[in-house]
Amino acid sequence: MKKSNILAIGATVLLLAGCGNGKSSDVSKKAGGKYAAKQELNWTESNTLATADLSKATDTLSFNVLMNTQEGLYRLDKNGTPQLALAKKANVSKDGKTYNFELRKGVKWSNGEDVTAKDFVYSWRRTVDPKTTSQDAFYLNQVENANEIIANKKDPKELGITANGKYKLTVKLTKAVPYFKQLLAWPLFYPVNQTTVEKYGKLYGTQAKYSVYNGPYVLTGWNGTNKSWTLVKNKRYWDKGNVHLDKIHELVTESTTTGYNLYQAKKADETLLSGQQVKNLKSSPAFVKRLPTATARLDLNQNKVPEFKNKNIRRALSLAIDRKELTDNVLQDGSMPSKGFVPYGIGKDPVSKKNFADQAYVKEAVEFNLKKAKKYLEKGYKETGTSKLDLNILTSDTDTSKQTAEFLQSKLEALPGVKISVTCVPFVQMLAKQKNSDYQITVKTWQSVFADPINFLDIWESDASYNNSGWKNAEFDKLLDEAENTYANQPAKRWEKLVKAEELLAKDQGTIPLYQQAKSQLLRENVKNVVYNPAGVPYDWKTVYIAK
């Protein structure tokens, strides 16, 4: 990335109980000692696991598994506050640029090796090394020399992280980052075991057996493509006394009907709900509505379809979509029509306290107006010298994705000369196609890892690793650069630049926002201590237990 303060942080809310002395936590007292004899949790997932390699992870599920099987310098408590984890002590310089850590001694990897400062150094260097091709490498931009290393102008060994002996670690930043401790709680900044990475090479993280773990659980039973796996309590984990579950069984159920049937048969303790299920079950004591800071959008690939370079055509396609009909009549799960690309719950104006989504709202970018859409399309056809668009929508093969794509197909085909086909592929295959810009139109989702608008807006910078649709805007880049550099320490001015950037993205229809995703679910009432984070990696299972 061009700017140095592009860090959008992984605010993974984790529950850190006790002080790591190996004794039972207060959970047993609160539960009155009434633990179920069998401490196993059965959890459903809507898609398959993509990777167990923290440098390669890009999706929420992969980070969720990494968060529960690995650990870093910090974990966030139930309030989202960073608490020391593998770091025993931390000291920050007055200028905020230097962090010195003293690590816990005696912490082990699941292969029996010690977790040391060198593991952090190796991990961070590996992520920023261009050879690793990490899409998330830019999150380390604030670390000294990271930008130059990512650009292949310096050696990874020059990264601003140093091991001072076995248990002391120093990190140097290019400037003060107020939220850096929260960043350190996100799996991308965890250590990796060099012995294991070098042993397995390209196979590392592609199956459970090609990795080792230092977190609460160990990943087992995942062969890289299968639809079930198990997290088993890590007997070598330094804080195992505060881990109560013996196993977490995760099962992929692309259909919420299948998930609900498993729940009814007591083969699952949790299941996501969609559509009519939400209406029928919202009064159930097991019903839980989640509204994460996650959005769905429609990306138009200008690299594949030259007509998408025309703003009038992009605007026409957006205006043809009735988002309220999509959320109310198709999804029916509590999802909300988008007011812009950045969702609700991602931040408020430091002065007025107004929600960012309301403040940066551009009506025409997300409204439904078929008459206006046809006028824009007519202009676009004339400007591009065409009279028809034969297009394909790429999406995943889950129920919700299919329903959304079919709805979009029907709405877009109401435009003159527009013909839409739909291609549904497995989730992991879809991610690969999106990364390689191998699509014409695709439904993309984005889940924040930190509650700040920059976490959304920075993916639209011209040289962003996630910007593969071909939309670029120099003024947009400038606004983000000013927000994250010129006015980084002036909250009000920084906020103003971010609002203007969102407005520009909307007015130019760089993408087509659809909805903010709800994640309604049934969660069995005897499953206690599940901590949910709406603005980051969602589920912490460290101290979860099954009550009688």
KETOR-674104 format. One record per residue (C-alpha): residue in one letter; x, y, z. Coordinates in pm, 1 decimal. Each point is the difference from the previous one (the first is absolute). Layout:
BEGIN
PT lumro        x        y        z
PT     a        X        Y        Z
...
This chain:
BEGIN
PT lumro        x        y        z
PT     m      0.0      0.0      0.0
PT     k    113.4    356.0    -59.9
PT     k    -78.5    140.4    339.9
PT     s    158.0   -113.5    320.7
PT     n   -297.8     13.6    233.3
PT     i   -236.6   -231.9   -181.3
PT     l    -28.8   -237.7    292.2
PT     a   -349.1   -129.3     46.0
PT     i     12.6   -199.1    313.1
PT     g   -124.0   -341.4     95.0
PT     a   -209.8     73.3    305.3
PT     t    -55.1   -363.0     79.7
PT     v   -197.5     -0.1    320.3
PT     l    131.0   -279.2    216.4
PT     l    -84.7    -80.0    359.1
PT     l    305.6    -28.8    220.6
PT     a   -104.5   -148.8    330.8
PT     g    222.8    -34.4    301.8
PT     c    368.4     83.1     12.2
PT     g    150.5   -307.0   -158.2
PT     n     94.4   -182.6    319.2
PT     g   -140.8   -329.4   -124.6
PT     k   -280.5     -7.1    258.6
PT     s   -369.5    -14.4    -77.9
PT     s   -155.9    333.9    -86.7
PT     d   -298.4    172.5    160.0
PT     v   -218.0   -168.7   -260.5
PT     s    -37.6   -306.4    219.7
PT     k   -124.9    215.5    287.1
PT     k   -251.3    178.4   -221.0
PT     a   -119.2   -333.1   -132.0
PT     g    -31.2   -134.5    351.7
PT     g    225.1   -284.0   -106.8
PT     k   -277.4   -123.9   -227.4
PT     y    204.2    -96.2   -302.5
PT     a   -141.6   -252.1   -240.8
PT     a    186.6   -326.7      3.2
PT     k     79.9     39.9   -368.9
PT     q    182.3    323.1    -83.5
PT     e    -36.8     -3.0   -377.1
PT     l   -147.4    274.2   -218.5
PT     n   -157.1    -69.1   -340.0
PT     w      9.9    304.3   -228.3
PT     t   -116.2     50.8   -357.9
PT     e    179.2    200.3   -268.3
PT     s   -141.7    127.3   -329.9
PT     n    318.5    -57.2   -200.7
PT     t    315.4   -208.3     -3.9
PT     l    327.2     92.6    168.3
PT     a    236.6    169.3   -244.6
PT     t    334.1     -3.3    184.8
PT     a    175.3    -43.6    332.6
PT     d    287.9    224.4   -108.4
PT     l    -34.2    342.1    165.2
PT     s    197.7    169.0   -277.5
PT     k   -238.4   -135.8   -263.7
PT     a   -333.9     41.7    180.5
PT     t   -245.4    254.0   -142.5
PT     d   -340.5   -125.1    115.8
PT     t   -181.6     13.0    333.5
PT     l    -18.1   -376.1     56.4
PT     s    373.4    -50.7    -49.6
PT     f     78.1    279.4    244.8
PT     n   -252.6   -141.4    246.4
PT     v    171.8   -338.4     -0.8
PT     l    341.0    167.0     26.1
PT     m   -116.7    213.6    292.8
PT     n   -105.5   -308.4    194.3
PT     t    299.6   -217.2    -87.3
PT     q    278.8    259.3     18.2
PT     e     96.1    287.6    226.9
PT     g    193.5    326.3    -18.6
PT     l    137.3    268.9    227.5
PT     y   -349.0    114.8     96.9
PT     r   -353.6   -133.1     13.2
PT     l   -299.5    228.3     31.5
PT     d   -231.9    -39.3    296.1
PT     k   -379.8     -2.4    -20.6
PT     n     -0.1    379.9    -18.4
PT     g    243.1      8.7   -291.3
PT     t    289.4    119.8    216.4
PT     p    346.5   -145.0    -71.8
PT     q    128.1   -223.4    279.0
PT     l    347.4   -152.4     16.6
PT     a      9.2   -356.9   -128.7
PT     l    335.6   -141.8   -115.2
PT     a    152.6    330.4    107.2
PT     k     64.6      7.8    374.5
PT     k    100.8    366.0      1.9
PT     a    -22.2    283.1   -252.2
PT     n    159.0    342.4    -11.4
PT     v    -77.2    272.7   -252.1
PT     s    231.0    295.1    -62.1
PT     k   -126.3    354.0     61.8
PT     d    -16.7     71.2   -371.5
PT     g   -203.8   -316.0    -56.7
PT     k    240.7   -135.8   -259.7
PT     t    181.5   -271.9    195.2
PT     y   -154.5   -301.1    174.3
PT     n    205.1   -224.5    226.4
PT     f   -147.4   -333.1    107.3
PT     e    104.7   -264.4    249.3
PT     l   -151.8   -334.7    -94.8
PT     r   -130.0   -269.9    229.7
PT     k    250.0   -277.3     57.8
PT     g    -90.8   -364.2    -35.6
PT     v   -265.7     54.0   -266.5
PT     k      0.0   -290.2   -245.4
PT     w   -108.2    -72.5   -354.3
PT     s   -205.5   -314.9    -40.7
PT     n    314.4   -170.2   -136.7
PT     g    175.8     62.1    330.4
PT     e    229.0    282.7   -112.2
PT     d     21.0    324.3    198.3
PT     v   -186.1    307.6   -122.4
PT     t    266.3    270.6    -19.4
PT     a     54.8    353.9   -123.5
PT     k    152.6   -139.3   -320.4
PT     d   -335.9   -156.1    -88.2
PT     f   -155.0    347.5    -19.3
PT     v    290.1    135.0   -203.8
PT     y    -19.9   -290.6   -243.6
PT     s   -377.4     29.7    -33.4
PT     w     -7.8    373.1    -71.7
PT     r    290.5    -20.0   -244.0
PT     r   -171.5   -284.3   -179.0
PT     t   -324.0    196.8    -36.9
PT     v    163.2    308.3   -154.0
PT     d    232.2   -202.1   -223.7
PT     p   -132.8     38.8   -358.3
PT     k     72.2   -369.8    -57.3
PT     t   -276.1    -89.0    248.4
PT     t   -257.3    196.7   -204.2
PT     s   -201.1     90.6    308.5
PT     q   -301.4    211.9    -92.9
PT     d     -0.6    141.4    352.6
PT     a    367.6     99.7     12.2
PT     f    -94.4    368.2    -24.1
PT     y   -139.4    -15.8    354.7
PT     l    362.0      6.5    120.3
PT     n     74.6    325.4   -181.6
PT     q     56.9    195.1    319.4
PT     v    287.3   -229.2     99.2
PT     e    337.2    144.8    -91.7
PT     n    108.8    -87.6   -357.9
PT     a   -315.3   -205.8    -69.7
PT     n   -102.6    211.9   -299.2
PT     e    338.2    -35.4   -165.5
PT     i     11.4   -375.8     63.6
PT     i   -346.8    -56.0   -144.5
PT     a    109.1    201.8   -304.9
PT     n    304.2   -228.3    -28.3
PT     k    238.0    290.5     64.4
PT     k    142.3   -131.9    328.0
PT     d     75.7   -337.5    153.1
PT     p   -256.4   -143.2    246.9
PT     k    279.4    -14.0    258.1
PT     e    -18.1    381.1     16.8
PT     l   -355.4     -6.2    139.2
PT     g    -32.0    194.8    323.5
PT     i    -37.5   -299.8    229.6
PT     t    292.1   -143.7    197.8
PT     a     49.7   -291.8    238.2
PT     n    221.7    102.1    291.4
PT     g     77.7   -342.5    132.7
PT     k   -255.3   -276.9     37.6
PT     y   -277.3    188.1    178.4
PT     k     37.9    368.6    -82.5
PT     l   -145.7    165.1   -306.8
PT     t     25.2    353.6   -138.6
PT     v   -230.2    148.5   -262.6
PT     k     73.4    334.7   -167.6
PT     l   -268.1    198.5   -182.8
PT     t     29.4    285.9   -245.0
PT     k   -246.1    203.4    206.5
PT     a   -220.5    -35.3    305.7
PT     v   -303.6   -223.4    -56.7
PT     p   -259.2     42.1    278.2
PT     y   -162.1   -336.1    -74.5
PT     f    313.8   -206.3    -49.2
PT     k    -65.1   -221.5    304.6
PT     q   -334.2    -99.0   -148.4
PT     l    172.7    -76.7   -325.7
PT     l    233.8   -234.5    185.4
PT     a   -303.1   -199.9    118.6
PT     w    -94.6    -87.4   -359.4
PT     p    123.2   -338.3   -136.7
PT     l    202.4    160.3   -281.0
PT     f    244.1    121.5    267.6
PT     y     34.8   -331.5    181.7
PT     p    323.8   -201.1     -6.8
PT     v     60.3   -308.9   -212.5
PT     n    230.6   -293.7     61.8
PT     q    288.6     23.8   -245.9
PT     t     86.8   -368.7     27.6
PT     t   -347.6    -98.7   -115.8
PT     v    -23.7    256.6   -279.4
PT     e    334.6   -105.0   -144.7
PT     k    -78.2   -369.3     42.8
PT     y   -321.8     12.9   -201.8
PT     g     75.0    286.9   -237.3
PT     k   -294.0     72.8   -230.4
PT     l   -207.4   -259.1    185.9
PT     y     13.7    202.1    320.8
PT     g   -348.2     91.9    121.5
PT     t   -177.2   -190.7   -278.9
PT     q   -106.0   -284.6    233.1
PT     a    -19.7    -37.3    377.0
PT     k    300.2   -232.8      5.1
PT     y    215.3    259.1   -176.4
PT     s     -4.7    247.9    286.4
PT     v     65.7     32.3    372.4
PT     y   -188.0    202.0    259.7
PT     n     59.6    207.3    311.0
PT     g   -357.1    107.3     80.9
PT     p   -289.5   -142.9    203.4
PT     y    -80.1   -268.6   -257.2
PT     v    168.6   -216.1   -261.8
PT     l   -152.2    -41.1   -346.8
PT     t    -59.9   -364.2    -94.7
PT     g   -183.4   -192.7   -270.7
PT     w     31.7    263.7   -272.1
PT     n    149.2   -128.5   -326.8
PT     g    -25.9    329.0   -189.3
PT     t   -327.9    -64.5   -177.9
PT     n   -230.1   -193.0    233.8
PT     k   -309.6    147.4    158.7
PT     s     66.1    -87.1    362.7
PT     w    286.0     40.5    246.2
PT     t     55.9      7.1    374.3
PT     l    176.1    233.8    239.0
PT     v    143.8   -201.4    289.2
PT     k    112.8    149.1    331.0
PT     n    372.7     73.1    -19.6
PT     k    165.9   -177.8    291.5
PT     r    313.5    209.7    -47.8
PT     y   -183.0    337.0      7.9
PT     w    145.6    225.6    269.9
PT     d   -347.1     99.6    131.5
PT     k   -170.6   -338.5    -40.5
PT     g   -154.9     29.2    348.0
PT     n   -240.5    255.8   -141.5
PT     v    -96.8   -214.1   -299.7
PT     h   -304.7   -215.0     82.5
PT     l   -105.1   -164.4   -324.4
PT     d    168.7   -322.1   -101.6
PT     k   -109.3     24.1   -362.2
PT     i   -174.4    231.0   -245.6
PT     h   -144.4   -182.2   -300.5
PT     e    -53.2    227.2   -301.5
PT     l   -222.8   -117.4   -282.9
PT     v    -64.8    179.3   -329.4
PT     t   -368.5     20.7    -90.6
PT     e    -52.8    213.8   -309.3
PT     s   -375.1    -28.5     62.3
PT     t   -152.0    156.3    312.3
PT     t   -272.8   -264.6    -24.8
PT     t    263.6   -268.0     49.7
PT     g    147.0    195.5    289.5
PT     y   -338.5     36.5    166.1
PT     n    -74.6   -371.2    -37.9
PT     l    333.8    -79.9    166.7
PT     y    -86.2    241.5    279.9
PT     q   -341.3   -162.2     47.7
PT     a    162.5   -342.6      9.1
PT     k    244.6    131.0    264.4
PT     k    293.3    -61.9   -230.7
PT     a     79.0    371.7     -6.0
PT     d      0.1    254.4    283.4
PT     e    -16.5    296.1   -236.1
PT     t   -129.7     71.4   -346.0
PT     l    -38.7    306.9   -218.3
PT     l   -351.1     90.9   -109.7
PT     s   -132.6    160.7   -314.5
PT     g   -325.9    127.7   -143.9
PT     q   -314.8   -156.6    138.0
PT     q    199.0   -176.7    272.3
PT     v     73.4    335.7    163.1
PT     k   -368.2     94.8     -0.1
PT     n   -103.2   -335.8    142.3
PT     l    267.8    -22.7    268.6
PT     k     67.6    356.2    117.6
PT     s   -209.0    -58.0    314.8
PT     s    201.6   -308.9     94.0
PT     p    216.9     40.6    313.4
PT     a    286.0   -143.1   -207.1
PT     f    -31.4    270.7   -267.9
PT     v    288.5    247.0    -26.0
PT     k     19.4    280.9   -255.4
PT     r    348.2    116.7   -100.3
PT     l     65.9    311.2   -207.5
PT     p    369.2     -4.3    -84.8
PT     t    175.2    283.1   -179.3
PT     a     -7.5   -209.9   -313.7
PT     t   -137.7    107.9   -335.2
PT     a    -87.5   -160.4   -329.8
PT     r     62.4    187.8   -322.1
PT     l      3.7    -49.2   -373.4
PT     d    336.9     59.5   -166.0
PT     l     18.7     79.5   -372.9
PT     n    326.2   -116.8   -154.9
PT     q    125.5    272.3   -232.8
PT     n    291.7   -224.3    -95.3
PT     k   -238.4   -251.1   -158.2
PT     v   -285.9    221.6   -119.7
PT     p    115.5    329.3   -161.9
PT     e   -352.1    145.5     25.4
PT     f     35.1      1.4    379.6
PT     k    251.9    282.2    -34.6
PT     n   -300.7    218.7    -79.7
PT     k   -149.8    159.4    314.3
PT     n   -346.7     29.5   -153.0
PT     i    -13.4   -374.7    -57.9
PT     r    123.3    -70.2    352.8
PT     r   -258.2    239.0    143.7
PT     a   -278.2   -153.9   -212.3
PT     l     68.5   -348.4    135.0
PT     s     -5.5    128.6    357.6
PT     l   -326.3    191.9    -43.3
PT     a   -169.7   -313.1   -137.5
PT     i     39.9   -184.8    331.1
PT     d   -266.9     24.1    269.0
PT     r    203.2    -66.2    314.1
PT     k   -295.3     10.7    236.2
PT     e   -178.3   -266.7   -201.8
PT     l    317.1   -207.0     14.8
PT     t     30.6     20.3    379.3
PT     d   -371.0    -14.1     87.1
PT     n   -135.3   -249.6   -253.3
PT     v    297.5   -211.2   -104.2
PT     l    248.2    -17.0    287.1
PT     q   -258.2     58.2    275.9
PT     d    269.3    -46.8    264.4
PT     g     24.2    347.6    149.6
PT     s    261.4    127.1   -244.7
PT     m    -18.1    374.9    -70.7
PT     p     13.8    181.6   -336.6
PT     s    334.3    176.1    -35.4
PT     k     18.3    378.0     16.8
PT     g    351.8    -14.7   -136.9
PT     f    305.1   -222.7    -10.8
PT     v     93.2     59.8    366.4
PT     p   -264.2   -157.0    228.9
PT     y   -159.4    105.3    324.9
PT     g    198.8    -67.9    315.9
PT     i    336.2     85.4   -150.5
PT     g     49.2    336.8    168.0
PT     k   -140.1    340.6     91.6
PT     d    109.5    356.5    -70.0
PT     p    238.2    100.4    283.5
PT     v   -179.7    337.5     28.8
PT     s   -367.1    -45.9    -94.7
PT     k    -14.1   -372.8     90.7
PT     k   -199.1    -58.8   -317.8
PT     n     28.5   -349.8   -145.8
PT     f    235.8    -17.7   -297.1
PT     a   -255.6   -181.8   -216.1
PT     d   -250.6    283.7     45.1
PT     q    258.0    273.8    -38.4
PT     a    140.4   -129.5   -330.5
PT     y   -336.0   -104.6   -147.3
PT     v    -38.8     62.7   -375.6
PT     k   -360.1    -88.8    -83.6
PT     e     36.3    -53.6   -374.7
PT     a    277.0   -255.3     52.2
PT     v   -230.9   -243.1    183.4
PT     e   -358.6     93.5    -91.3
PT     f   -235.7   -199.1   -220.1
PT     n   -127.5    195.1   -302.2
PT     l    -49.5   -204.3   -314.0
PT     k   -110.4    299.0   -208.6
PT     k    315.7    189.9     86.1
PT     a    206.8   -317.4    -50.8
PT     k   -124.6    -33.1   -359.8
PT     k     95.2    362.2    -73.7
PT     y    353.0    -51.2    133.1
PT     l     32.9   -323.5   -196.7
PT     e   -109.8    173.4   -320.2
PT     k    272.4    260.8     54.6
PT     g    252.2   -270.0     71.5
PT     y    -89.8   -194.0   -312.6
PT     k     50.6    309.9   -214.2
PT     e    331.7     85.5    164.8
PT     t    136.8   -354.7    -40.8
PT     g   -150.0    -68.6   -342.7
PT     t   -190.2   -308.9    108.8
PT     s   -363.9    -98.3     41.4
PT     k     14.4   -310.7    216.9
PT     l    183.2   -161.8    289.9
PT     d     32.7   -378.4     26.4
PT     l    131.4    -51.7    351.0
PT     n     73.5   -272.0    254.0
PT     i    -26.7     19.4    380.7
PT     l    248.0   -213.5    195.8
PT     t   -107.4   -103.1    349.2
PT     s     43.5   -282.5    252.0
PT     d   -226.3   -303.3     21.5
PT     t   -165.7     75.3    335.8
PT     d   -375.3     50.9     27.3
PT     t     24.8    371.0     73.6
PT     s    247.0     62.1   -280.9
PT     k   -213.5   -180.4   -254.7
PT     q   -314.7    184.8    108.2
PT     t    178.7    334.1    -18.9
PT     a    144.5    -71.2   -345.1
PT     e   -337.4   -109.3   -137.2
PT     f   -162.1    315.8    135.8
PT     l    271.0    217.9   -156.0
PT     q    -40.8   -184.4   -328.2
PT     s   -372.2     78.0    -11.3
PT     k     49.0    367.3     87.4
PT     l    287.4     68.9   -238.2
PT     e   -176.4   -170.1   -289.4
PT     a   -275.4    262.1     34.5
PT     l    245.3    235.4   -170.1
PT     p     -7.3     21.0   -382.8
PT     g    252.4   -227.9   -167.9
PT     v    130.4   -151.2    323.8
PT     k     28.1   -378.9     21.0
PT     i    128.8   -165.6    317.6
PT     s    120.7   -354.9     66.5
PT     v    103.9   -132.7    341.1
PT     t    294.9   -223.3     89.4
PT     c      3.9   -159.0    347.6
PT     v    324.7   -158.8    120.8
PT     p    132.8   -124.6    335.8
PT     f    103.0    281.2    233.7
PT     v    375.8    -63.6    -12.5
PT     q     -7.5    -16.2   -379.7
PT     m   -191.7    328.0     -9.1
PT     l    264.3    168.2    218.3
PT     a    272.6   -114.2   -239.0
PT     k   -188.2    132.2   -302.4
PT     q    -63.9    333.6    169.2
PT     k    365.5     32.8     99.4
PT     n    106.7    -69.0   -359.8
PT     s   -258.8    242.7   -141.2
PT     d   -160.4   -294.1   -179.2
PT     y   -359.0    124.8    -13.3
PT     q   -222.3    256.5   -172.0
PT     i   -230.0     77.2    292.3
PT     t     28.8   -155.3    344.0
PT     v   -164.5     25.1    339.7
PT     k    267.4     82.2    256.0
PT     t    -19.2     30.3    375.1
PT     w    228.3    194.2    227.9
PT     q     20.8    -44.0    376.6
PT     s    191.0    261.6    194.0
PT     v    273.8   -101.7    238.7
PT     f     -4.4    334.3    179.5
PT     a   -277.2    254.5     60.0
PT     d    130.5    282.5   -218.3
PT     p   -113.0    108.2   -351.4
PT     i    355.5    -33.3   -130.1
PT     n    -36.5   -377.8     30.6
PT     f   -253.5     16.1   -283.7
PT     l    120.4    293.0   -206.9
PT     d    363.1   -104.1    -33.7
PT     i    -86.3   -301.7   -214.4
PT     w    -96.1    242.7   -279.4
PT     e    339.2    169.0    -24.7
PT     s    146.9    -35.5   -347.0
PT     d    277.4   -237.0    108.3
PT     a   -191.6   -189.3    269.0
PT     s     41.1   -378.1    -15.6
PT     y   -377.7    -46.6     27.5
PT     n    -82.4    249.5   -274.9
PT     n    -33.0   -236.1   -295.3
PT     s   -300.9    154.4   -177.2
PT     g    205.2    265.5   -178.9
PT     w   -165.0    304.6    161.4
PT     k    257.6    267.9     80.0
PT     n    -27.3    363.0     99.7
PT     a    294.5    231.2     74.1
PT     e   -208.7    238.7    211.2
PT     f   -121.8   -293.1    211.0
PT     d    361.7   -109.0     56.5
PT     k     91.9    354.0    101.7
PT     l   -283.4     24.5    253.1
PT     l    104.8   -323.6    169.1
PT     d    364.1    104.6      1.9
PT     e    -94.8    326.2    170.8
PT     a   -222.0   -182.1    249.4
PT     e    264.1   -251.5     99.4
PT     n    310.1    216.0    -19.6
PT     t    -52.2    377.3     -9.3
PT     y   -285.6     -3.8    252.2
PT     a     68.5   -330.1    176.2
PT     n     17.1    170.8    339.2
PT     q   -281.0    249.0    -65.8
PT     p   -319.6   -207.8     44.7
PT     a   -249.9    257.1   -133.1
PT     k    194.1     76.8   -320.3
PT     r     82.5   -365.6    -51.6
PT     w   -368.2    -85.7     27.0
PT     e    -90.8    270.0   -250.5
PT     k    236.0   -149.6   -258.2
PT     l   -141.2   -348.6     53.1
PT     v   -355.8    125.7    -48.9
PT     k    100.1    173.4   -323.6
PT     a    170.1   -318.4   -120.8
PT     e   -315.7   -204.8     59.7
PT     e   -210.3    262.5   -177.0
PT     l    235.9     -5.5   -298.5
PT     l    -11.2   -381.3    -17.8
PT     a   -381.2     16.1      5.8
PT     k    -40.7    281.2   -253.3
PT     d    235.3   -171.6   -243.7
PT     q   -172.2   -334.2     68.1
PT     g    334.1   -172.1     51.4
PT     t   -198.3   -291.5    138.2
PT     i   -369.0    -82.0     50.5
PT     p    -84.6    -36.0    371.8
PT     l   -278.4   -248.5     70.4
PT     y    -62.6    -72.0    367.6
PT     q    145.9    -28.7    348.4
PT     q    -10.6   -366.3     90.6
PT     a   -191.3   -131.4    299.9
PT     k    113.2   -329.7    148.6
PT     s   -301.4   -125.0    190.7
PT     q     49.5   -337.0    163.9
PT     l   -128.5   -253.1    245.7
PT     l    244.3    -58.7    285.5
PT     r    -83.7   -266.5    254.9
PT     e    -58.8    158.5    341.2
PT     n    243.4   -224.5    184.4
PT     v    289.7    128.9   -210.5
PT     k    155.0    266.0    221.7
PT     n    264.9    270.9    -46.1
PT     v     -5.7     32.8   -378.2
PT     v    144.1    345.1    -63.7
PT     y   -103.5    163.3   -324.8
PT     n    181.3    289.0   -165.1
PT     p   -206.1    186.8   -262.9
PT     a    296.9    202.1   -128.7
PT     g    255.2   -272.0    -53.3
PT     v     70.8   -371.8     13.0
PT     p   -328.6   -108.2    153.7
PT     y     15.5   -290.7    243.6
PT     d    221.9    -59.3    302.4
PT     w    -34.0   -350.7    139.7
PT     k    289.4     11.0    245.1
PT     t   -209.4     -6.7    317.9
PT     v   -323.5   -147.3   -138.5
PT     y   -151.4   -284.2    200.9
PT     i   -306.1   -223.3    -18.2
PT     a   -226.5     28.7    302.9
PT     k   -220.2   -282.6    123.5
